[in-house]
Each structure stands twice: as structure tokens, then as C-alpha cells.
Amino acid sequence: MKTILFVCTGNTCRSPMAACLMNRLLQERGMTDWQAFSAGAAAFDGQPASQQALRAMNRRGLNLAAHRSRTVTAEMLKEVDYLICISPWHLDMLKNTFGSLPPSIVIRPGIPDPYGGTDSEYEACAGMLEEILPSFLPALKAAHKG
């Protein structure tokens, strides 16, 4: 199984929604040998996804109820095949902390953090993710053929 790690800050909003949406996209595109998961550059481990993120995913027929936040670790980075950072800041932070990283994509200029925002702000975030995630599939396929 090839893995994609999405990284945001607290791992309760953007990166869990990105992983959830990407897993559906991978299934729809027949890329069943890939799986996405998420972590935070500055997460408090064990926190559930925000209620607004849960609702945004529920409206799309997806479920984040089992999600619990976790902090990125060196061990985690060694195990992943591809890293997708929600903003340039996240990539810079990981480089500064861990040095060498797996093949990476950074979303530029970044997806705004909806933390503490309204349902409409989370919907906008999820919409941006839905729009950009398909553009990553060619890079994933090229990086790991077979």
C-alpha cells in the first residue's frame, strides 16, 4: 500500500478533510493501492475533527467521526510515500524540524485555515480541496508506477 500524508497545523480541519476527500477520489479513480492519512505540524494528539469539518464531510457522504489528531513524527515521515502540505509554511516547518522529507507537494499559496470558523468557511475550505486534489493524481502516479 502506498501512502499519502496530508499535513496542516492542528490536524482537526484541513488535513483530515483532505485525506478523507483524497481517499474517496483514489477509490473513484481505481487507485486502490494508495491510501491517504493526515497529521499536524503542531497538533494536540487525540483531538476529534472539528464539528464543522464533520458536517462538511457528512454533506459529501463521508465520515470523519473516527478521526483523532496526531503530530507528525520522524517515523511517520519515513513510512510515507508522498507528503502533501496544506501551505508553504507547513513544508518549511517540516524541513526545519526533520530535514529530509519524502517526495512532496505544497499547496500554494495554501488553503486558509477555517479553525473556529463558520460552516460556510469549512464548506469553502472543502470546496478548495475538492478542486485541487485531482491535480495531484498525475504526480502520484508518476512517482510510484506499478
LUMDREN-724014 format. One line per field, with one value per residue: residue in one letter; chain; x, y, z of N, C-alpha, C in turn. Coordinates in steps of 0.001 Angstrom, whole numbers. Last residue first. Layout:
<nodes>
residuo = c(A,...)
cadena = c(A,...)
n.px = c(X,...)
n.py = c(Y,...)
n.pz = c(Z,...)
ca.px = c(X,...)
ca.py = c(Y,...)
ca.pz = c(Z,...)
c.px = c(X,...)
c.py = c(Y,...)
c.pz = c(Z,...)
</nodes>
This chain:
<nodes>
residuo = c(G,K,H,A,A,K,L,A,P,L,F,S,P,L,I,E,E,L,M,G,A,C,A,E,Y,E,S,D,T,G,G,Y,P,D,P,I,G,P,R,I,V,I,S,P,P,L,S,G,F,T,N,K,L,M,D,L,H,W,P,S,I,C,I,L,Y,D,V,E,K,L,M,E,A,T,V,T,R,S,R,H,A,A,L,N,L,G,R,R,N,M,A,R,L,A,Q,Q,S,A,P,Q,G,D,F,A,A,A,G,A,S,F,A,Q,W,D,T,M,G,R,E,Q,L,L,R,N,M,L,C,A,A,M,P,S,R,C,T,N,G,T,C,V,F,L,I,T,K,M)
cadena = c(A,A,A,A,A,A,A,A,A,A,A,A,A,A,A,A,A,A,A,A,A,A,A,A,A,A,A,A,A,A,A,A,A,A,A,A,A,A,A,A,A,A,A,A,A,A,A,A,A,A,A,A,A,A,A,A,A,A,A,A,A,A,A,A,A,A,A,A,A,A,A,A,A,A,A,A,A,A,A,A,A,A,A,A,A,A,A,A,A,A,A,A,A,A,A,A,A,A,A,A,A,A,A,A,A,A,A,A,A,A,A,A,A,A,A,A,A,A,A,A,A,A,A,A,A,A,A,A,A,A,A,A,A,A,A,A,A,A,A,A,A,A,A,A,A,A)
n.px = c(3193,4978,5196,5249,3074,918,1342,1055,-1678,-3038,-3266,-5647,-7605,-7350,-8630,-11387,-11500,-10333,-12314,-14421,-13408,-13448,-16197,-17073,-15890,-17372,-19929,-19714,-17095,-14102,-12243,-10290,-9772,-6979,-6664,-4218,-1684,-1083,93,692,3382,4490,7364,9043,10017,12814,15376,14483,12711,12373,12560,10634,8328,8223,7898,5360,3813,4086,2718,50,-468,1579,1893,4140,4373,4911,5936,7822,9159,7139,6858,9306,9108,5631,2954,429,-3067,-6597,-8785,-11810,-14301,-15840,-15873,-17312,-19328,-21267,-21019,-21926,-19819,-17901,-19095,-19339,-16629,-15923,-17476,-16333,-13001,-11931,-10643,-7278,-4893,-2348,-2349,36,1643,1377,-642,-1844,-3558,-3725,-4635,-3438,-3378,-4443,-6579,-7402,-9821,-11030,-12462,-10320,-9282,-11490,-11569,-9067,-9421,-11262,-9618,-7475,-8831,-9831,-7394,-6287,-8275,-8925,-7165,-4411,-3135,-1881,-1391,-546,-1134,580,-103,1262,627,847)
n.py = c(1299,4232,6742,9196,9137,9137,11605,13346,12897,13792,16468,17387,16572,18664,21134,20886,19944,22171,24073,22818,22936,25763,26252,24845,26384,28703,27775,27202,29415,28748,27342,26978,27183,28449,28421,26660,28169,29215,25919,22999,20980,17688,15527,12566,12965,14938,15919,17866,18255,21036,22249,20762,21489,24251,24217,22988,24921,27176,26466,24174,21492,19105,15793,13262,9794,7526,7170,6472,8703,10135,8616,9119,11821,12872,15103,14351,13880,13572,11153,10086,8986,10810,11542,10397,11518,12853,15499,16156,15100,17097,19189,18045,17785,20467,21371,19968,18793,15533,15164,14725,13288,15765,18780,19689,20984,19637,16681,14348,11731,9652,7691,5051,2992,1003,1936,3828,4287,6684,6263,5984,8588,10029,9084,10000,12778,13288,12551,14315,16798,16600,16484,19052,20979,19991,18944,19420,21845,22300,19694,17246,14024,11424,8531,5324,2146,-1186)
n.pz = c(-11018,-10091,-8390,-9647,-11372,-9568,-8324,-10487,-11180,-8725,-8206,-9203,-7389,-5329,-5944,-5391,-2810,-1511,-1918,-480,2103,2393,2188,4419,6401,6042,6656,9383,10633,12579,13958,11094,8411,6840,3281,1646,-437,-2842,-2950,-1369,-2219,-2232,-2109,-1125,2409,3609,5843,8379,10485,10895,8413,7010,8449,7880,5091,4950,6272,4613,2252,3197,3330,1792,1284,523,-85,1363,4806,6727,7549,8804,11150,12370,12945,13045,13498,15866,15384,16077,14911,13343,13332,11831,9210,6293,3481,2065,2176,4624,6129,5740,7157,9731,10438,10398,12546,14669,13978,14952,18333,19522,19774,20244,18911,16338,14400,12048,11988,9515,7655,4680,1857,-131,-3063,-4520,-5917,-7939,-9166,-8779,-6433,-4619,-4729,-3722,-1072,-228,-463,1599,3781,3509,3795,6391,7813,7027,8098,11018,12808,12710,13102,10380,8015,5680,4472,3052,1373,500,-924,0)
ca.px = c(3128,4316,5141,6220,4424,1096,1349,2336,-597,-3014,-2117,-4425,-7402,-6845,-7199,-10943,-12090,-9658,-10969,-14539,-13633,-12209,-15272,-17533,-15461,-15915,-19657,-19905,-18481,-14971,-13063,-10433,-11115,-7397,-6882,-5662,-2156,-449,450,-406,2872,3740,6382,8569,9629,11387,14981,15488,13120,12331,13372,12039,8779,8326,9086,6528,3888,4580,4185,571,-1607,1440,1206,3748,4187,5418,5015,6913,9944,7660,5735,8948,10132,6861,3909,1540,-1755,-5411,-8143,-10529,-13237,-16115,-14638,-17384,-18097,-21412,-20457,-22691,-21121,-17693,-18719,-20540,-17503,-15298,-17724,-17727,-13939,-12121,-11506,-8452,-6131,-2747,-2550,-1236,1593,2708,-481,-1204,-3189,-3987,-4258,-4281,-2997,-3195,-6863,-6054,-9257,-10103,-13193,-11228,-8441,-11015,-12707,-9360,-8477,-11637,-10930,-7250,-8077,-10775,-8313,-5653,-7877,-9751,-8590,-4937,-3657,-1354,-1798,-153,-1516,373,-17,585,1341,0)
ca.py = c(-141,3403,5338,8910,9195,8023,10373,13285,12569,12382,15763,17802,15791,17300,20966,21434,19138,20869,24299,23065,21629,25005,26870,24449,24989,28756,28231,26108,29014,29480,28286,26661,27554,27647,29148,26642,27487,29823,27339,23770,22003,18715,16445,13426,12174,14611,15162,17807,16888,20103,22757,20748,20097,23795,24830,22347,23559,27218,26519,25508,22370,20135,16962,14253,11137,7608,7621,5437,7628,10624,8735,7751,11362,12357,14500,15185,13399,14313,11741,10808,8217,10607,11793,10365,10994,11415,14855,16662,14416,15778,19381,18380,16610,19544,21922,19712,19826,16543,14791,15587,12715,14401,18178,19131,21457,20138,18119,14675,13107,9911,8976,5462,4217,686,1271,3801,2949,6600,6554,4860,7443,10260,8852,8563,12087,13552,11929,12863,16488,16703,15346,17799,20869,20609,18781,18117,21141,22729,21065,17948,15426,12125,9980,6245,3415,0)
ca.pz = c(-10719,-11095,-7974,-8592,-11932,-10499,-7533,-9777,-12108,-9138,-7641,-9909,-8620,-5136,-6174,-6671,-3884,-1524,-2452,-1914,1482,2513,1232,3092,6229,5875,5291,8441,10400,11665,14714,12515,8850,7988,4545,1913,770,-1692,-2955,-1952,-1316,-2945,-1530,-2220,1232,3550,4662,7315,10158,12009,9516,6580,8447,9269,5700,4352,6801,5985,2255,2890,3068,2820,740,1520,-603,0,3758,6238,6933,7529,10222,11979,12004,13659,12567,15456,15797,15645,16087,13266,13995,13258,9957,7745,4080,2237,986,3483,6130,5143,5759,8951,10405,9433,11227,14307,14420,13911,17200,19370,20283,19908,20223,16813,15785,12376,12174,10793,7982,6088,2441,984,-2354,-3827,-4640,-7350,-9225,-9913,-7670,-4885,-5099,-5075,-1973,-211,-1341,208,3573,3450,2576,5277,7850,6598,6695,9972,13127,12301,14260,11675,8289,6902,4407,4318,1223,1404,-989,0)
c.px = c(2198,4292,4354,6301,5481,2518,1599,2440,772,-1920,-1986,-3180,-6114,-6680,-6717,-9485,-11602,-10182,-10197,-13195,-13753,-12342,-13937,-16607,-15894,-15338,-18158,-19588,-18538,-16361,-14060,-11200,-11323,-8784,-7447,-5868,-3667,-852,-722,-47,1789,3313,5715,7367,9247,11128,13506,14940,14204,12984,13452,12952,10233,8852,9301,7812,5102,4752,4770,2097,-1167,378,951,3067,3654,5337,5708,6044,9053,8484,6248,7828,9792,7848,5152,2444,-698,-4134,-6839,-10081,-11898,-14991,-14783,-16007,-18147,-20190,-20543,-22208,-21976,-18998,-18520,-20215,-18728,-16134,-17109,-18046,-15352,-13136,-11474,-9318,-7378,-4071,-3112,-1184,294,2778,937,-1033,-2528,-3429,-4575,-3731,-3961,-2618,-5610,-6135,-7844,-9425,-12319,-11949,-9296,-10158,-12270,-10550,-8745,-10720,-11374,-8556,-7871,-10072,-9343,-6562,-7299,-9269,-9498,-6371,-4259,-1838,-1251,-715,-1164,48,-303,897,544,888)
c.py = c(-516,1967,4519,7441,8813,7979,9173,12010,12460,12065,14335,17096,16154,16501,19511,21085,19596,19994,22990,23305,21774,23655,26125,25014,24457,27348,28357,26552,27804,28875,29049,27762,27392,28089,28234,27355,27564,29175,28149,25246,22775,19723,17330,14242,13110,13691,14765,17125,16788,18771,21773,21190,19981,22358,24339,22904,22829,25815,26534,25456,23808,21137,17934,15408,12036,9019,7699,5861,6593,9563,9149,7759,9966,11951,14058,14419,14315,13644,12371,11306,8956,9876,11490,10542,11146,10743,13330,16052,14860,14988,18042,18548,16878,18275,21039,20224,19470,17559,15878,15101,13553,14012,16795,18761,20977,20601,18494,16189,13215,11285,8992,6760,4454,1910,839,3179,2835,5235,6388,5055,6221,9090,8998,8231,10592,12813,12080,12132,14987,16341,15387,16584,19515,20234,19326,17875,19781,21830,21415,19358,16072,13579,10577,7704,4443,1242)
c.pz = c(-9691,-10630,-8973,-8254,-10896,-11034,-8435,-8948,-11430,-10159,-8157,-9386,-9368,-6433,-6113,-6959,-5253,-2656,-2538,-2574,-31,1814,1224,2019,4871,5695,5031,7018,9460,11548,13864,13250,10357,8457,5645,3246,869,-371,-3490,-1816,-2049,-1884,-2567,-1743,89,2360,4738,6080,9092,11677,10675,7713,8009,9326,7119,4957,6235,6547,3666,2848,2785,2396,1885,808,499,-568,2404,5062,6262,6801,8840,10940,11493,12572,13350,14501,15201,16143,15626,14641,14024,13990,11446,8370,5596,2822,1066,2171,4954,5092,5058,7471,9538,9309,10135,12904,13949,14420,16130,18203,20157,20552,19950,18286,16439,13831,12546,10845,9342,6415,3925,1563,-1195,-3119,-3899,-5955,-8682,-10023,-8910,-6215,-5430,-5576,-3430,-1101,-1364,-767,2115,3149,2430,3973,6715,6758,6308,8574,12026,12773,13989,12800,9677,6910,5735,4026,2590,1091,-182,0)
</nodes>
